[in-house]
């Protein structure tokens, strides 16, 4: 029997590198706030959506939903001071026995194929992340200099990172460490086992800079 599928969308950033007058998840992209595009991508593929937002953004989000007549069903949960704390808060309202896909709110171009592939493999493996092969040359910094490394042995990791909900909740009970940059690192540190990887769609970029936003607009309208 197929497990129910949840999306946990984390949107706690303040967008300082974007240089905008509002958090980047609320910037307009092809006529809608970025975050609405992200929720729209997941809505056809999941049974429920949990949106984690800083408490001081809740009223503004409600205002945007009214303004844009946004009707995708979702539950809003208060974020924490770090991404780690925000995901942990969101997991408190996700039941055991389901699959949960944790996704950055500012990745509005994730494809249906990437979402489904993560859920489908998580049914079998329990822990999955999308990734992309490296295309740039890489160098390793050390105290005595810097060195070339074999880029074929490295990938960049995207979201949605998808897990059996009870596994991820257990992993998030451990104390926070600075090197917890994503859900995979939290999971691996707790359980000592790797996640399965799939190839994500190349358009699934994280909107961090004005250039990213311009590229996303081009991809959406081309």
The 8 nearest C-alpha neighbors of each residue, nearest first, counted from 0:
[[1, 2, 3, 122, 97, 96, 123, 4],
 [2, 0, 3, 122, 4, 97, 119, 98],
 [1, 3, 97, 4, 0, 98, 96, 122],
 [4, 2, 97, 98, 46, 1, 5, 45],
 [3, 5, 45, 98, 46, 97, 99, 2],
 [6, 4, 99, 47, 45, 48, 46, 98],
 [7, 5, 48, 100, 99, 101, 8, 49],
 [6, 8, 101, 49, 100, 50, 48, 102],
 [9, 7, 50, 102, 104, 103, 101, 51],
 [10, 8, 51, 103, 104, 11, 102, 50],
 [11, 9, 104, 52, 12, 51, 8, 103],
 [10, 12, 52, 53, 9, 78, 13, 51],
 [13, 11, 14, 10, 22, 23, 24, 15],
 [12, 14, 22, 15, 23, 11, 21, 24],
 [13, 15, 22, 23, 17, 16, 12, 18],
 [14, 16, 17, 18, 13, 19, 22, 12],
 [17, 15, 18, 14, 208, 207, 209, 19],
 [16, 18, 208, 14, 15, 19, 209, 207],
 [17, 19, 16, 15, 20, 14, 209, 208],
 [20, 18, 17, 21, 22, 14, 23, 15],
 [19, 21, 18, 22, 23, 26, 14, 17],
 [20, 22, 19, 23, 25, 26, 13, 14],
 [23, 21, 13, 14, 24, 25, 12, 26],
 [22, 24, 14, 26, 25, 21, 13, 17],
 [23, 25, 34, 33, 22, 105, 26, 104],
 [26, 24, 32, 23, 33, 22, 34, 27],
 [27, 25, 23, 32, 24, 33, 28, 21],
 [26, 28, 32, 31, 30, 33, 25, 29],
 [27, 29, 31, 30, 33, 32, 216, 26],
 [30, 28, 31, 216, 27, 219, 220, 32],
 [29, 31, 28, 27, 32, 33, 67, 26],
 [32, 30, 27, 28, 29, 33, 35, 36],
 [31, 33, 27, 25, 26, 34, 35, 28],
 [34, 32, 24, 36, 35, 28, 25, 26],
 [33, 35, 37, 24, 36, 32, 104, 25],
 [36, 34, 38, 37, 33, 32, 39, 31],
 [35, 37, 39, 33, 107, 34, 38, 40],
 [38, 36, 107, 34, 40, 35, 39, 104],
 [37, 39, 35, 41, 40, 36, 42, 34],
 [40, 38, 36, 42, 37, 41, 35, 71],
 [39, 41, 37, 38, 42, 36, 111, 109],
 [42, 40, 38, 44, 39, 43, 45, 37],
 [41, 43, 39, 44, 45, 40, 38, 71],
 [44, 42, 41, 45, 40, 39, 46, 111],
 [45, 43, 41, 42, 115, 46, 114, 4],
 [46, 44, 4, 5, 47, 42, 43, 41],
 [45, 47, 4, 5, 3, 44, 48, 42],
 [48, 46, 5, 45, 6, 73, 49, 4],
 [47, 49, 6, 73, 5, 7, 74, 50],
 [50, 48, 7, 74, 73, 75, 6, 8],
 [51, 49, 75, 8, 74, 7, 76, 9],
 [50, 52, 76, 9, 78, 77, 75, 10],
 [53, 51, 78, 11, 77, 10, 54, 76],
 [54, 52, 78, 56, 77, 55, 11, 79],
 [53, 55, 77, 56, 57, 52, 78, 76],
 [54, 56, 53, 57, 58, 59, 52, 77],
 [57, 55, 59, 54, 53, 58, 60, 52],
 [58, 56, 60, 54, 59, 55, 61, 52],
 [59, 57, 61, 60, 56, 62, 55, 54],
 [58, 60, 62, 56, 61, 57, 63, 55],
 [59, 61, 63, 57, 62, 58, 56, 64],
 [62, 60, 64, 58, 59, 63, 57, 65],
 [61, 63, 59, 65, 60, 64, 66, 58],
 [64, 62, 66, 60, 65, 61, 67, 59],
 [65, 63, 69, 61, 67, 62, 66, 68],
 [66, 64, 68, 62, 63, 67, 61, 69],
 [65, 67, 63, 64, 68, 62, 69, 61],
 [66, 68, 69, 64, 65, 63, 31, 62],
 [69, 67, 65, 64, 66, 70, 63, 71],
 [70, 68, 64, 67, 71, 65, 35, 66],
 [69, 71, 72, 68, 64, 73, 65, 67],
 [72, 70, 69, 73, 42, 39, 38, 35],
 [71, 73, 70, 48, 74, 47, 42, 69],
 [74, 72, 48, 49, 71, 75, 47, 50],
 [73, 75, 49, 50, 48, 76, 72, 47],
 [74, 76, 50, 51, 49, 73, 77, 52],
 [77, 75, 51, 50, 89, 52, 78, 74],
 [78, 76, 54, 52, 53, 51, 79, 75],
 [79, 77, 85, 53, 52, 51, 76, 11],
 [78, 80, 85, 84, 81, 77, 53, 82],
 [79, 81, 84, 78, 82, 85, 83, 53],
 [82, 80, 84, 83, 79, 85, 78, 11],
 [81, 83, 85, 84, 86, 79, 80, 11],
 [84, 82, 81, 86, 85, 87, 175, 179],
 [85, 83, 79, 87, 81, 82, 86, 88],
 [84, 86, 78, 79, 82, 88, 87, 83],
 [87, 85, 89, 88, 83, 84, 90, 82],
 [86, 88, 84, 90, 85, 89, 171, 83],
 [89, 87, 85, 86, 91, 90, 84, 78],
 [90, 88, 86, 91, 87, 92, 51, 76],
 [89, 91, 93, 87, 92, 88, 86, 168],
 [90, 92, 89, 88, 93, 87, 94, 168],
 [91, 93, 90, 89, 94, 88, 49, 76],
 [92, 94, 90, 91, 95, 89, 164, 5],
 [95, 93, 92, 96, 97, 164, 91, 165],
 [96, 94, 165, 164, 97, 93, 163, 98],
 [95, 97, 164, 94, 165, 163, 98, 2],
 [98, 96, 3, 2, 164, 95, 4, 163],
 [97, 99, 163, 4, 164, 162, 5, 3],
 [98, 100, 5, 162, 161, 164, 6, 4],
 [99, 101, 161, 6, 159, 160, 7, 5],
 [102, 100, 7, 159, 160, 8, 6, 161],
 [103, 101, 159, 8, 158, 9, 104, 7],
 [102, 104, 9, 105, 106, 8, 158, 10],
 [103, 105, 10, 9, 8, 106, 34, 37],
 [106, 104, 103, 206, 24, 205, 107, 34],
 [105, 107, 205, 104, 103, 108, 204, 203],
 [108, 106, 37, 36, 105, 109, 33, 104],
 [109, 107, 203, 106, 202, 110, 204, 37],
 [108, 110, 203, 107, 106, 113, 200, 111],
 [111, 109, 113, 112, 108, 114, 200, 203],
 [110, 112, 114, 113, 115, 109, 40, 44],
 [111, 113, 115, 110, 114, 116, 200, 199],
 [114, 112, 116, 110, 199, 111, 115, 117],
 [115, 113, 111, 117, 112, 116, 110, 118],
 [114, 116, 118, 112, 117, 113, 119, 111],
 [115, 117, 119, 113, 118, 114, 112, 120],
 [118, 116, 114, 115, 120, 119, 127, 121],
 [117, 119, 121, 115, 116, 120, 122, 114],
 [120, 118, 116, 122, 121, 117, 115, 123],
 [119, 121, 122, 123, 117, 118, 124, 116],
 [120, 122, 125, 124, 118, 123, 126, 119],
 [123, 121, 120, 119, 125, 124, 118, 2],
 [122, 124, 121, 120, 125, 119, 126, 118],
 [125, 123, 121, 126, 120, 122, 195, 127],
 [124, 126, 121, 162, 163, 122, 123, 127],
 [125, 127, 162, 194, 121, 124, 161, 195],
 [128, 126, 195, 161, 194, 196, 121, 160],
 [127, 129, 160, 196, 161, 197, 195, 158],
 [130, 128, 199, 197, 157, 198, 196, 156],
 [129, 131, 156, 198, 199, 157, 155, 197],
 [130, 132, 155, 154, 198, 199, 133, 156],
 [133, 131, 154, 134, 155, 130, 153, 151],
 [132, 134, 154, 135, 150, 153, 131, 155],
 [133, 135, 132, 136, 150, 151, 131, 154],
 [136, 134, 133, 137, 150, 132, 138, 151],
 [135, 137, 150, 134, 138, 147, 133, 148],
 [138, 136, 148, 147, 150, 135, 139, 149],
 [137, 139, 147, 146, 148, 145, 140, 136],
 [140, 138, 146, 145, 147, 141, 148, 137],
 [139, 141, 145, 144, 138, 146, 142, 143],
 [142, 140, 144, 143, 145, 139, 146, 138],
 [141, 143, 144, 140, 145, 139, 146, 138],
 [144, 142, 141, 145, 140, 146, 139, 138],
 [145, 143, 141, 142, 140, 146, 139, 138],
 [146, 144, 140, 139, 141, 138, 147, 143],
 [145, 147, 139, 138, 148, 140, 144, 141],
 [146, 148, 138, 137, 139, 149, 145, 136],
 [149, 147, 138, 137, 150, 146, 139, 136],
 [148, 150, 151, 152, 147, 137, 153, 136],
 [149, 151, 152, 153, 148, 133, 137, 136],
 [152, 150, 149, 153, 133, 132, 154, 148],
 [151, 153, 150, 149, 154, 148, 133, 132],
 [154, 152, 150, 151, 133, 132, 155, 149],
 [155, 153, 132, 133, 131, 130, 156, 152],
 [156, 154, 131, 130, 132, 133, 157, 153],
 [155, 157, 130, 129, 154, 131, 158, 128],
 [158, 156, 129, 130, 159, 155, 128, 199],
 [159, 157, 160, 102, 129, 103, 128, 101],
 [158, 160, 102, 101, 100, 161, 128, 157],
 [161, 159, 128, 158, 101, 100, 127, 102],
 [160, 162, 100, 127, 99, 126, 159, 117],
 [163, 161, 126, 125, 99, 98, 164, 121],
 [162, 164, 98, 125, 166, 165, 97, 99],
 [163, 165, 167, 166, 98, 95, 99, 97],
 [164, 166, 95, 168, 167, 163, 169, 96],
 [167, 165, 169, 164, 163, 168, 170, 162],
 [166, 168, 170, 164, 169, 165, 171, 162],
 [167, 169, 171, 165, 170, 166, 164, 90],
 [170, 168, 166, 167, 172, 171, 165, 173],
 [171, 169, 167, 186, 168, 172, 189, 173],
 [170, 172, 168, 173, 169, 87, 167, 185],
 [171, 173, 169, 170, 174, 168, 87, 175],
 [172, 174, 171, 170, 175, 189, 169, 185],
 [175, 173, 176, 172, 171, 170, 83, 185],
 [174, 176, 173, 177, 83, 179, 171, 84],
 [177, 175, 178, 179, 174, 185, 173, 180],
 [178, 176, 179, 175, 180, 83, 174, 81],
 [177, 179, 176, 180, 184, 181, 175, 185],
 [180, 178, 184, 177, 176, 181, 185, 175],
 [181, 179, 178, 184, 182, 177, 185, 83],
 [182, 180, 183, 184, 179, 185, 83, 82],
 [181, 183, 185, 184, 186, 160, 180, 179],
 [182, 184, 186, 185, 181, 187, 194, 160],
 [183, 185, 187, 179, 182, 186, 181, 188],
 [186, 184, 182, 188, 183, 187, 179, 170],
 [187, 185, 183, 170, 189, 184, 188, 190],
 [188, 186, 191, 184, 190, 192, 189, 185],
 [189, 187, 185, 191, 186, 190, 184, 192],
 [188, 190, 186, 187, 170, 191, 185, 173],
 [189, 191, 187, 192, 188, 186, 170, 193],
 [192, 190, 187, 188, 189, 193, 186, 185],
 [191, 193, 187, 190, 194, 186, 188, 189],
 [194, 192, 187, 195, 191, 183, 126, 186],
 [193, 195, 126, 127, 196, 183, 128, 192],
 [194, 196, 127, 126, 128, 193, 124, 197],
 [197, 195, 128, 127, 129, 194, 130, 198],
 [196, 198, 129, 130, 199, 128, 195, 117],
 [197, 199, 130, 129, 131, 200, 196, 113],
 [200, 198, 129, 130, 113, 131, 197, 201],
 [199, 201, 202, 203, 113, 110, 198, 109],
 [200, 202, 203, 199, 131, 204, 109, 198],
 [203, 201, 200, 204, 108, 109, 218, 110],
 [204, 202, 109, 108, 201, 200, 106, 205],
 [205, 203, 202, 106, 206, 108, 201, 211],
 [204, 206, 106, 105, 207, 203, 211, 103],
 [207, 205, 211, 105, 212, 208, 204, 106],
 [206, 208, 17, 205, 211, 16, 14, 209],
 [207, 209, 17, 211, 210, 16, 206, 212],
 [210, 208, 212, 211, 17, 213, 207, 18],
 [209, 211, 213, 208, 212, 214, 207, 206],
 [212, 210, 214, 206, 208, 209, 213, 215],
 [211, 213, 215, 209, 214, 210, 206, 216],
 [214, 212, 210, 216, 215, 211, 209, 217],
 [213, 215, 217, 211, 212, 216, 210, 218],
 [214, 216, 218, 212, 217, 213, 219, 211],
 [217, 215, 213, 219, 214, 218, 28, 220],
 [216, 218, 214, 220, 215, 219, 221, 213],
 [219, 217, 215, 221, 216, 220, 214, 202],
 [220, 218, 216, 217, 221, 215, 29, 108],
 [219, 221, 217, 218, 216, 29, 215, 28],
 [220, 218, 217, 219, 216, 215, 214, 29]]
